[in-house]
Amino acid sequence: MKNKIIPHTYIILLLLVLLACLMTYIIPAGQFDCVFDEATKQTLVVSGSYYKVENTPIAPYLIFHKFYEALSSAKTSSLIFFILLIGGTFEVILKTECLSVLCEGLLSHIKSRELWIIPIFVCLFSIFGFTMGLTTASVVFVPIGIAAAKELGIPKMCGMAMVALGTNAGFTAGIFNPFSVGTAQMIAEIPLYSGAGLRWVTLLVLNLVTSLYLMYYASKHRVPQQNATKHKKNMALRQKLAVTEFVLSFIMLTFGISKLGWGTSDIVVMFLITGTIMGLSSGFAPSYICETFTEGCKKMMKGVLIIGIAATIRIILMDGNIMDTITHSMTRGISYLPLQIQLLGMFVFNASINFLVTSGSAKAALVMPLLTPMADTLGISRQSAVFAFQLGDGLTNLASPISTTLNGVLAVAEEPYEKWIHFYIPLVGIYILTGGLLTLLASLIGY
């Protein structure tokens, strides 16, 4: 019934593509002058250089031509293969089951510490979010969270949430998140994963806020604990080796990005090597690793096509010469406000459209081409614009009824959306307040 009422994400984006075509007939065309900065390797918009040009409307029947053009463009195709390769690698890592067994082992050791299991789970699953940016991975581990909740006598909803919200908190902080921060920084033409200091602070703040809310909720709805003994699943030697390899690869990735200046290609290669080594050390045959890798790539196809459709919107706005007009109009609307309020406006804007476009990479492809020149013309750093984007993108991610991750989590937990939103809305309000304060902090410190 829900699927008949709520349009598919593709339909929503295609309607936006059609709207973009119609806008090229209505909105006056215009352009900014741009210069290439050799020092920063960025194409910068010259502030105050906007001027009108001849209208070049895009006919709706050219939509699919523009879609193919968007998919085959250098920037979009590079991003698509980046996501496909990471998705394939992560599927191999999940198949080793080392992370699943690690979670179960952790549960068996800390169950006597009652509600402290909540912040431990939140912090543990935030790793999935801020390293690989795969919130969908939380679906796999929801049963572990539910089992923990049952053993502790807290609501099933809370057990589901400490997995899903933990992952989403990491995704929002996005320290090494390739799908939101990575995509946004690539589009904004700033060094990949630069400015990680404030994102580490964001991770700590979001983990703390999420944990406190869940602990409060659990304490209010706790029922007498059942004295059941959970069977402990021991980690095999191969799985211990795989976990060690995963941790070492994360350390190497951190060092490479922060000290060696690794770029996109280096990061992809690191993921590919990690997945291959973990697969082989887990006893997987080379052919099985290839098949698993392909399965992971298949799971990314929906997101890949979303990126392509979003990029189509950008191409239509650019070819119709109205991208700069829209940016100019949005800029004029907030240019008289204090700098802190301008950045806050970017955050609120992204948080609002998250209900329609829930994919971080798709939203980056859709929004960052607007925010980047806007930041240039307002004198806001591109790093701050990316930060406002990532907070707005992540903090309301699991409120949208069209979120594939949310629907997957609710399906596994067998919980209705209505019950989830009643549980989640108070935390969304806290998230928005927290995100606003973090955005103001970014402005004050000149991030």
Contacts in CASP RR format, 6 or more apart in sequence:
PFRMAT RR
TARGET T0000
AUTHOR 0000-0000-0000
METHOD contacts of the structure
MODEL  1
MKNKIIPHTYIILLLLVLLACLMTYIIPAGQFDCVFDEATKQTLVVSGSY
YKVENTPIAPYLIFHKFYEALSSAKTSSLIFFILLIGGTFEVILKTECLS
VLCEGLLSHIKSRELWIIPIFVCLFSIFGFTMGLTTASVVFVPIGIAAAK
ELGIPKMCGMAMVALGTNAGFTAGIFNPFSVGTAQMIAEIPLYSGAGLRW
VTLLVLNLVTSLYLMYYASKHRVPQQNATKHKKNMALRQKLAVTEFVLSF
IMLTFGISKLGWGTSDIVVMFLITGTIMGLSSGFAPSYICETFTEGCKKM
MKGVLIIGIAATIRIILMDGNIMDTITHSMTRGISYLPLQIQLLGMFVFN
ASINFLVTSGSAKAALVMPLLTPMADTLGISRQSAVFAFQLGDGLTNLAS
PISTTLNGVLAVAEEPYEKWIHFYIPLVGIYILTGGLLTLLASLIGY
2 401 0 8 1.000
2 417 0 8 1.000
6 401 0 8 1.000
6 402 0 8 1.000
7 402 0 8 1.000
9 302 0 8 1.000
9 306 0 8 1.000
9 357 0 8 1.000
9 358 0 8 1.000
9 359 0 8 1.000
9 402 0 8 1.000
9 404 0 8 1.000
10 305 0 8 1.000
10 306 0 8 1.000
10 309 0 8 1.000
12 356 0 8 1.000
12 357 0 8 1.000
12 402 0 8 1.000
13 306 0 8 1.000
13 309 0 8 1.000
13 310 0 8 1.000
13 313 0 8 1.000
13 357 0 8 1.000
13 362 0 8 1.000
14 63 0 8 1.000
14 309 0 8 1.000
16 313 0 8 1.000
16 366 0 8 1.000
17 63 0 8 1.000
17 66 0 8 1.000
17 67 0 8 1.000
17 309 0 8 1.000
17 312 0 8 1.000
17 313 0 8 1.000
17 316 0 8 1.000
18 60 0 8 1.000
18 63 0 8 1.000
20 58 0 8 1.000
20 313 0 8 1.000
20 316 0 8 1.000
20 317 0 8 1.000
21 57 0 8 1.000
21 58 0 8 1.000
21 59 0 8 1.000
21 60 0 8 1.000
21 62 0 8 1.000
21 63 0 8 1.000
21 316 0 8 1.000
22 60 0 8 1.000
23 317 0 8 1.000
23 322 0 8 1.000
24 55 0 8 1.000
24 56 0 8 1.000
24 57 0 8 1.000
24 58 0 8 1.000
24 316 0 8 1.000
24 317 0 8 1.000
24 319 0 8 1.000
24 320 0 8 1.000
24 321 0 8 1.000
24 322 0 8 1.000
25 55 0 8 1.000
25 57 0 8 1.000
27 322 0 8 1.000
27 325 0 8 1.000
27 326 0 8 1.000
28 52 0 8 1.000
28 55 0 8 1.000
28 322 0 8 1.000
28 325 0 8 1.000
29 52 0 8 1.000
29 53 0 8 1.000
29 54 0 8 1.000
29 55 0 8 1.000
29 56 0 8 1.000
29 320 0 8 1.000
29 321 0 8 1.000
29 322 0 8 1.000
29 325 0 8 1.000
30 50 0 8 1.000
30 51 0 8 1.000
30 52 0 8 1.000
30 53 0 8 1.000
30 321 0 8 1.000
30 322 0 8 1.000
30 324 0 8 1.000
30 325 0 8 1.000
30 328 0 8 1.000
31 50 0 8 1.000
31 51 0 8 1.000
31 53 0 8 1.000
31 321 0 8 1.000
31 324 0 8 1.000
32 45 0 8 1.000
32 46 0 8 1.000
32 48 0 8 1.000
32 49 0 8 1.000
32 50 0 8 1.000
32 324 0 8 1.000
32 327 0 8 1.000
32 328 0 8 1.000
32 373 0 8 1.000
32 377 0 8 1.000
33 45 0 8 1.000
33 46 0 8 1.000
33 49 0 8 1.000
34 43 0 8 1.000
34 44 0 8 1.000
34 45 0 8 1.000
34 46 0 8 1.000
35 43 0 8 1.000
35 44 0 8 1.000
35 46 0 8 1.000
36 42 0 8 1.000
36 43 0 8 1.000
36 44 0 8 1.000
37 43 0 8 1.000
37 44 0 8 1.000
40 189 0 8 1.000
40 190 0 8 1.000
41 189 0 8 1.000
42 189 0 8 1.000
42 190 0 8 1.000
42 382 0 8 1.000
43 189 0 8 1.000
44 376 0 8 1.000
45 327 0 8 1.000
45 372 0 8 1.000
45 373 0 8 1.000
45 376 0 8 1.000
45 377 0 8 1.000
47 376 0 8 1.000
47 377 0 8 1.000
47 379 0 8 1.000
48 377 0 8 1.000
50 324 0 8 1.000
50 325 0 8 1.000
50 328 0 8 1.000
53 321 0 8 1.000
54 321 0 8 1.000
55 320 0 8 1.000
55 321 0 8 1.000
56 319 0 8 1.000
56 320 0 8 1.000
56 321 0 8 1.000
57 320 0 8 1.000
58 66 0 8 1.000
58 316 0 8 1.000
58 319 0 8 1.000
58 320 0 8 1.000
63 312 0 8 1.000
63 316 0 8 1.000
66 312 0 8 1.000
66 315 0 8 1.000
66 316 0 8 1.000
66 319 0 8 1.000
67 308 0 8 1.000
67 309 0 8 1.000
67 312 0 8 1.000
69 312 0 8 1.000
69 315 0 8 1.000
70 76 0 8 1.000
70 308 0 8 1.000
70 309 0 8 1.000
70 311 0 8 1.000
70 312 0 8 1.000
70 314 0 8 1.000
70 315 0 8 1.000
71 77 0 8 1.000
71 80 0 8 1.000
71 308 0 8 1.000
71 311 0 8 1.000
73 311 0 8 1.000
73 315 0 8 1.000
75 186 0 8 1.000
75 187 0 8 1.000
75 311 0 8 1.000
76 307 0 8 1.000
76 308 0 8 1.000
76 311 0 8 1.000
76 365 0 8 1.000
78 186 0 8 1.000
78 264 0 8 1.000
79 183 0 8 1.000
79 186 0 8 1.000
79 307 0 8 1.000
79 361 0 8 1.000
79 365 0 8 1.000
80 304 0 8 1.000
80 307 0 8 1.000
80 308 0 8 1.000
82 178 0 8 1.000
82 264 0 8 1.000
82 268 0 8 1.000
83 178 0 8 1.000
83 179 0 8 1.000
83 300 0 8 1.000
83 303 0 8 1.000
83 304 0 8 1.000
83 307 0 8 1.000
83 361 0 8 1.000
84 297 0 8 1.000
84 300 0 8 1.000
84 304 0 8 1.000
85 268 0 8 1.000
85 271 0 8 1.000
85 272 0 8 1.000
85 297 0 8 1.000
86 132 0 8 1.000
86 178 0 8 1.000
86 268 0 8 1.000
86 271 0 8 1.000
86 300 0 8 1.000
87 134 0 8 1.000
87 296 0 8 1.000
87 297 0 8 1.000
87 299 0 8 1.000
87 300 0 8 1.000
88 292 0 8 1.000
88 293 0 8 1.000
88 294 0 8 1.000
88 295 0 8 1.000
88 296 0 8 1.000
88 297 0 8 1.000
88 299 0 8 1.000
88 300 0 8 1.000
89 271 0 8 1.000
89 272 0 8 1.000
89 274 0 8 1.000
89 275 0 8 1.000
89 293 0 8 1.000
90 132 0 8 1.000
90 134 0 8 1.000
90 137 0 8 1.000
90 271 0 8 1.000
90 296 0 8 1.000
91 292 0 8 1.000
91 293 0 8 1.000
91 295 0 8 1.000
91 296 0 8 1.000
91 297 0 8 1.000
91 299 0 8 1.000
92 275 0 8 1.000
92 276 0 8 1.000
92 278 0 8 1.000
92 279 0 8 1.000
92 284 0 8 1.000
92 289 0 8 1.000
92 292 0 8 1.000
92 293 0 8 1.000
93 99 0 8 1.000
93 242 0 8 1.000
93 246 0 8 1.000
93 274 0 8 1.000
93 275 0 8 1.000
93 278 0 8 1.000
94 100 0 8 1.000
94 137 0 8 1.000
94 140 0 8 1.000
95 279 0 8 1.000
95 282 0 8 1.000
95 284 0 8 1.000
95 292 0 8 1.000
96 238 0 8 1.000
96 239 0 8 1.000
96 242 0 8 1.000
96 278 0 8 1.000
96 279 0 8 1.000
96 282 0 8 1.000
96 284 0 8 1.000
97 239 0 8 1.000
98 235 0 8 1.000
98 239 0 8 1.000
98 240 0 8 1.000
98 242 0 8 1.000
98 243 0 8 1.000
98 246 0 8 1.000
98 278 0 8 1.000
98 282 0 8 1.000
99 141 0 8 1.000
99 243 0 8 1.000
99 246 0 8 1.000
100 140 0 8 1.000
100 141 0 8 1.000
100 144 0 8 1.000
101 233 0 8 1.000
101 234 0 8 1.000
101 235 0 8 1.000
101 236 0 8 1.000
101 239 0 8 1.000
102 235 0 8 1.000
102 239 0 8 1.000
102 243 0 8 1.000
103 121 0 8 1.000
103 124 0 8 1.000
103 141 0 8 1.000
103 144 0 8 1.000
104 144 0 8 1.000
104 232 0 8 1.000
104 233 0 8 1.000
105 232 0 8 1.000
105 233 0 8 1.000
105 235 0 8 1.000
106 120 0 8 1.000
106 124 0 8 1.000
107 117 0 8 1.000
107 144 0 8 1.000
107 147 0 8 1.000
107 148 0 8 1.000
107 151 0 8 1.000
107 230 0 8 1.000
108 230 0 8 1.000
108 232 0 8 1.000
110 116 0 8 1.000
110 117 0 8 1.000
110 120 0 8 1.000
111 117 0 8 1.000
111 148 0 8 1.000
111 151 0 8 1.000
111 152 0 8 1.000
111 230 0 8 1.000
114 152 0 8 1.000
115 152 0 8 1.000
115 154 0 8 1.000
115 215 0 8 1.000
115 218 0 8 1.000
115 219 0 8 1.000
117 148 0 8 1.000
117 152 0 8 1.000
117 162 0 8 1.000
118 158 0 8 1.000
118 162 0 8 1.000
118 211 0 8 1.000
118 214 0 8 1.000
118 215 0 8 1.000
118 218 0 8 1.000
119 207 0 8 1.000
119 208 0 8 1.000
119 211 0 8 1.000
119 215 0 8 1.000
121 145 0 8 1.000
121 148 0 8 1.000
121 159 0 8 1.000
121 162 0 8 1.000
121 163 0 8 1.000
121 166 0 8 1.000
122 162 0 8 1.000
122 165 0 8 1.000
122 166 0 8 1.000
122 169 0 8 1.000
122 207 0 8 1.000
122 210 0 8 1.000
122 211 0 8 1.000
122 214 0 8 1.000
123 166 0 8 1.000
123 207 0 8 1.000
123 211 0 8 1.000
125 138 0 8 1.000
125 141 0 8 1.000
125 162 0 8 1.000
125 163 0 8 1.000
125 166 0 8 1.000
125 167 0 8 1.000
126 166 0 8 1.000
126 167 0 8 1.000
126 169 0 8 1.000
126 170 0 8 1.000
126 173 0 8 1.000
126 203 0 8 1.000
126 206 0 8 1.000
126 207 0 8 1.000
127 170 0 8 1.000
128 134 0 8 1.000
128 135 0 8 1.000
128 137 0 8 1.000
128 138 0 8 1.000
128 167 0 8 1.000
128 170 0 8 1.000
129 135 0 8 1.000
129 137 0 8 1.000
129 166 0 8 1.000
129 167 0 8 1.000
129 168 0 8 1.000
129 169 0 8 1.000
129 170 0 8 1.000
129 171 0 8 1.000
129 173 0 8 1.000
129 174 0 8 1.000
129 177 0 8 1.000
130 170 0 8 1.000
130 171 0 8 1.000
130 173 0 8 1.000
130 174 0 8 1.000
130 175 0 8 1.000
130 176 0 8 1.000
130 177 0 8 1.000
130 199 0 8 1.000
130 203 0 8 1.000
131 175 0 8 1.000
131 176 0 8 1.000
131 177 0 8 1.000
131 250 0 8 1.000
131 253 0 8 1.000
132 176 0 8 1.000
132 177 0 8 1.000
132 178 0 8 1.000
133 170 0 8 1.000
133 171 0 8 1.000
133 174 0 8 1.000
133 177 0 8 1.000
133 178 0 8 1.000
133 179 0 8 1.000
133 180 0 8 1.000
134 179 0 8 1.000
135 164 0 8 1.000
135 167 0 8 1.000
135 168 0 8 1.000
135 171 0 8 1.000
135 397 0 8 1.000
135 405 0 8 1.000
136 299 0 8 1.000
136 404 0 8 1.000
136 405 0 8 1.000
136 408 0 8 1.000
137 167 0 8 1.000
138 163 0 8 1.000
138 164 0 8 1.000
138 166 0 8 1.000
138 167 0 8 1.000
138 168 0 8 1.000
138 405 0 8 1.000
138 409 0 8 1.000
139 405 0 8 1.000
139 408 0 8 1.000
139 409 0 8 1.000
139 412 0 8 1.000
141 163 0 8 1.000
142 160 0 8 1.000
142 163 0 8 1.000
142 164 0 8 1.000
142 409 0 8 1.000
142 412 0 8 1.000
142 413 0 8 1.000
143 412 0 8 1.000
144 163 0 8 1.000
145 159 0 8 1.000
145 160 0 8 1.000
145 162 0 8 1.000
145 163 0 8 1.000
146 156 0 8 1.000
146 159 0 8 1.000
146 160 0 8 1.000
146 413 0 8 1.000
147 230 0 8 1.000
148 159 0 8 1.000
148 162 0 8 1.000
149 155 0 8 1.000
149 156 0 8 1.000
149 158 0 8 1.000
149 159 0 8 1.000
149 160 0 8 1.000
149 162 0 8 1.000
149 218 0 8 1.000
150 156 0 8 1.000
150 226 0 8 1.000
151 225 0 8 1.000
151 226 0 8 1.000
151 228 0 8 1.000
151 230 0 8 1.000
152 218 0 8 1.000
152 222 0 8 1.000
152 225 0 8 1.000
153 222 0 8 1.000
153 223 0 8 1.000
153 224 0 8 1.000
153 225 0 8 1.000
153 226 0 8 1.000
154 218 0 8 1.000
154 221 0 8 1.000
154 222 0 8 1.000
154 223 0 8 1.000
155 217 0 8 1.000
155 218 0 8 1.000
155 221 0 8 1.000
156 413 0 8 1.000
156 415 0 8 1.000
157 413 0 8 1.000
157 415 0 8 1.000
157 419 0 8 1.000
157 420 0 8 1.000
157 423 0 8 1.000
158 214 0 8 1.000
158 217 0 8 1.000
158 218 0 8 1.000
158 221 0 8 1.000
160 409 0 8 1.000
160 412 0 8 1.000
160 413 0 8 1.000
160 415 0 8 1.000
161 214 0 8 1.000
161 423 0 8 1.000
161 424 0 8 1.000
162 214 0 8 1.000
163 409 0 8 1.000
164 398 0 8 1.000
164 405 0 8 1.000
164 406 0 8 1.000
164 409 0 8 1.000
165 210 0 8 1.000
165 214 0 8 1.000
165 398 0 8 1.000
165 427 0 8 1.000
166 207 0 8 1.000
166 210 0 8 1.000
168 394 0 8 1.000
168 397 0 8 1.000
168 398 0 8 1.000
168 405 0 8 1.000
169 203 0 8 1.000
169 206 0 8 1.000
169 207 0 8 1.000
169 210 0 8 1.000
170 177 0 8 1.000
170 203 0 8 1.000
170 206 0 8 1.000
170 207 0 8 1.000
171 177 0 8 1.000
171 179 0 8 1.000
171 180 0 8 1.000
171 394 0 8 1.000
171 397 0 8 1.000
172 202 0 8 1.000
172 206 0 8 1.000
172 390 0 8 1.000
172 391 0 8 1.000
172 392 0 8 1.000
172 393 0 8 1.000
172 394 0 8 1.000
172 395 0 8 1.000
172 397 0 8 1.000
173 199 0 8 1.000
173 200 0 8 1.000
173 202 0 8 1.000
173 203 0 8 1.000
173 206 0 8 1.000
173 390 0 8 1.000
174 180 0 8 1.000
174 181 0 8 1.000
174 199 0 8 1.000
174 202 0 8 1.000
174 203 0 8 1.000
174 390 0 8 1.000
175 181 0 8 1.000
175 193 0 8 1.000
175 196 0 8 1.000
175 199 0 8 1.000
175 200 0 8 1.000
175 203 0 8 1.000
176 193 0 8 1.000
176 196 0 8 1.000
176 253 0 8 1.000
176 254 0 8 1.000
176 257 0 8 1.000
177 390 0 8 1.000
178 267 0 8 1.000
179 359 0 8 1.000
179 360 0 8 1.000
179 361 0 8 1.000
179 364 0 8 1.000
180 360 0 8 1.000
180 361 0 8 1.000
180 363 0 8 1.000
180 364 0 8 1.000
180 389 0 8 1.000
180 390 0 8 1.000
180 393 0 8 1.000
180 394 0 8 1.000
181 193 0 8 1.000
181 199 0 8 1.000
181 386 0 8 1.000
181 390 0 8 1.000
182 192 0 8 1.000
182 193 0 8 1.000
182 364 0 8 1.000
183 360 0 8 1.000
183 361 0 8 1.000
183 364 0 8 1.000
183 365 0 8 1.000
183 368 0 8 1.000
184 364 0 8 1.000
184 368 0 8 1.000
184 386 0 8 1.000
184 389 0 8 1.000
184 390 0 8 1.000
185 191 0 8 1.000
185 192 0 8 1.000
185 193 0 8 1.000
185 194 0 8 1.000
185 386 0 8 1.000
186 192 0 8 1.000
186 264 0 8 1.000
187 364 0 8 1.000
187 365 0 8 1.000
187 368 0 8 1.000
187 369 0 8 1.000
187 372 0 8 1.000
188 368 0 8 1.000
188 371 0 8 1.000
188 372 0 8 1.000
188 375 0 8 1.000
188 382 0 8 1.000
188 385 0 8 1.000
188 386 0 8 1.000
189 372 0 8 1.000
189 382 0 8 1.000
190 382 0 8 1.000
190 383 0 8 1.000
190 386 0 8 1.000
191 261 0 8 1.000
192 257 0 8 1.000
192 262 0 8 1.000
192 263 0 8 1.000
192 264 0 8 1.000
192 267 0 8 1.000
193 257 0 8 1.000
194 383 0 8 1.000
195 383 0 8 1.000
195 447 0 8 1.000
196 257 0 8 1.000
196 258 0 8 1.000
198 387 0 8 1.000
198 438 0 8 1.000
198 441 0 8 1.000
198 442 0 8 1.000
198 445 0 8 1.000
198 447 0 8 1.000
199 387 0 8 1.000
199 390 0 8 1.000
201 438 0 8 1.000
202 391 0 8 1.000
202 438 0 8 1.000
205 434 0 8 1.000
205 438 0 8 1.000
206 431 0 8 1.000
206 434 0 8 1.000
209 430 0 8 1.000
209 431 0 8 1.000
209 434 0 8 1.000
210 427 0 8 1.000
213 426 0 8 1.000
213 427 0 8 1.000
213 430 0 8 1.000
217 423 0 8 1.000
235 243 0 8 1.000
238 281 0 8 1.000
238 282 0 8 1.000
238 283 0 8 1.000
239 282 0 8 1.000
241 281 0 8 1.000
241 282 0 8 1.000
242 278 0 8 1.000
242 279 0 8 1.000
242 281 0 8 1.000
242 282 0 8 1.000
245 274 0 8 1.000
245 277 0 8 1.000
245 278 0 8 1.000
245 281 0 8 1.000
246 274 0 8 1.000
246 278 0 8 1.000
249 270 0 8 1.000
249 273 0 8 1.000
249 274 0 8 1.000
252 270 0 8 1.000
253 262 0 8 1.000
253 267 0 8 1.000
253 270 0 8 1.000
256 262 0 8 1.000
256 266 0 8 1.000
257 263 0 8 1.000
257 267 0 8 1.000
260 266 0 8 1.000
262 270 0 8 1.000
275 289 0 8 1.000
276 289 0 8 1.000
279 289 0 8 1.000
280 286 0 8 1.000
280 289 0 8 1.000
284 292 0 8 1.000
302 404 0 8 1.000
303 359 0 8 1.000
303 361 0 8 1.000
303 362 0 8 1.000
306 359 0 8 1.000
306 361 0 8 1.000
306 362 0 8 1.000
307 359 0 8 1.000
307 361 0 8 1.000
307 362 0 8 1.000
307 365 0 8 1.000
308 365 0 8 1.000
309 362 0 8 1.000
310 357 0 8 1.000
310 362 0 8 1.000
310 363 0 8 1.000
310 365 0 8 1.000
310 366 0 8 1.000
311 365 0 8 1.000
313 366 0 8 1.000
314 323 0 8 1.000
314 365 0 8 1.000
314 366 0 8 1.000
314 369 0 8 1.000
317 323 0 8 1.000
317 326 0 8 1.000
317 369 0 8 1.000
318 369 0 8 1.000
323 369 0 8 1.000
323 370 0 8 1.000
323 373 0 8 1.000
324 373 0 8 1.000
326 370 0 8 1.000
327 370 0 8 1.000
327 373 0 8 1.000
327 374 0 8 1.000
327 377 0 8 1.000
328 377 0 8 1.000
330 370 0 8 1.000
330 374 0 8 1.000
331 374 0 8 1.000
331 377 0 8 1.000
331 378 0 8 1.000
334 341 0 8 1.000
334 342 0 8 1.000
334 345 0 8 1.000
334 378 0 8 1.000
335 342 0 8 1.000
335 377 0 8 1.000
335 378 0 8 1.000
339 378 0 8 1.000
339 379 0 8 1.000
339 380 0 8 1.000
339 443 0 8 1.000
340 439 0 8 1.000
340 440 0 8 1.000
340 443 0 8 1.000
340 444 0 8 1.000
342 378 0 8 1.000
342 380 0 8 1.000
343 380 0 8 1.000
343 384 0 8 1.000
343 385 0 8 1.000
343 388 0 8 1.000
343 439 0 8 1.000
343 440 0 8 1.000
343 442 0 8 1.000
343 443 0 8 1.000
344 388 0 8 1.000
344 436 0 8 1.000
344 439 0 8 1.000
344 440 0 8 1.000
344 443 0 8 1.000
345 388 0 8 1.000
346 371 0 8 1.000
346 374 0 8 1.000
346 385 0 8 1.000
346 388 0 8 1.000
346 389 0 8 1.000
346 439 0 8 1.000
347 388 0 8 1.000
347 391 0 8 1.000
347 392 0 8 1.000
347 435 0 8 1.000
347 436 0 8 1.000
347 439 0 8 1.000
348 392 0 8 1.000
350 363 0 8 1.000
350 367 0 8 1.000
350 388 0 8 1.000
350 389 0 8 1.000
350 391 0 8 1.000
350 392 0 8 1.000
350 393 0 8 1.000
351 391 0 8 1.000
351 392 0 8 1.000
351 393 0 8 1.000
351 395 0 8 1.000
351 396 0 8 1.000
351 432 0 8 1.000
353 363 0 8 1.000
353 367 0 8 1.000
354 363 0 8 1.000
354 392 0 8 1.000
354 393 0 8 1.000
354 394 0 8 1.000
354 396 0 8 1.000
354 397 0 8 1.000
354 399 0 8 1.000
354 400 0 8 1.000
355 396 0 8 1.000
355 399 0 8 1.000
355 400 0 8 1.000
355 402 0 8 1.000
356 400 0 8 1.000
356 402 0 8 1.000
357 363 0 8 1.000
357 366 0 8 1.000
358 397 0 8 1.000
358 400 0 8 1.000
358 402 0 8 1.000
358 403 0 8 1.000
358 404 0 8 1.000
358 405 0 8 1.000
360 393 0 8 1.000
360 394 0 8 1.000
363 389 0 8 1.000
363 393 0 8 1.000
364 389 0 8 1.000
364 393 0 8 1.000
367 389 0 8 1.000
368 385 0 8 1.000
368 386 0 8 1.000
368 389 0 8 1.000
371 385 0 8 1.000
371 388 0 8 1.000
371 389 0 8 1.000
372 382 0 8 1.000
372 385 0 8 1.000
374 380 0 8 1.000
374 385 0 8 1.000
375 381 0 8 1.000
375 382 0 8 1.000
375 384 0 8 1.000
375 385 0 8 1.000
376 382 0 8 1.000
381 446 0 8 1.000
381 447 0 8 1.000
383 447 0 8 1.000
384 442 0 8 1.000
384 443 0 8 1.000
384 446 0 8 1.000
384 447 0 8 1.000
387 438 0 8 1.000
387 439 0 8 1.000
387 442 0 8 1.000
387 447 0 8 1.000
388 439 0 8 1.000
388 442 0 8 1.000
391 435 0 8 1.000
391 436 0 8 1.000
391 438 0 8 1.000
391 439 0 8 1.000
392 435 0 8 1.000
395 428 0 8 1.000
395 431 0 8 1.000
395 432 0 8 1.000
395 434 0 8 1.000
395 435 0 8 1.000
396 428 0 8 1.000
396 431 0 8 1.000
396 432 0 8 1.000
397 403 0 8 1.000
397 405 0 8 1.000
397 406 0 8 1.000
398 405 0 8 1.000
398 406 0 8 1.000
398 409 0 8 1.000
398 424 0 8 1.000
399 406 0 8 1.000
399 421 0 8 1.000
399 424 0 8 1.000
399 425 0 8 1.000
399 428 0 8 1.000
400 406 0 8 1.000
401 407 0 8 1.000
401 417 0 8 1.000
406 417 0 8 1.000
406 420 0 8 1.000
407 417 0 8 1.000
410 416 0 8 1.000
410 417 0 8 1.000
410 420 0 8 1.000
441 447 0 8 1.000
END
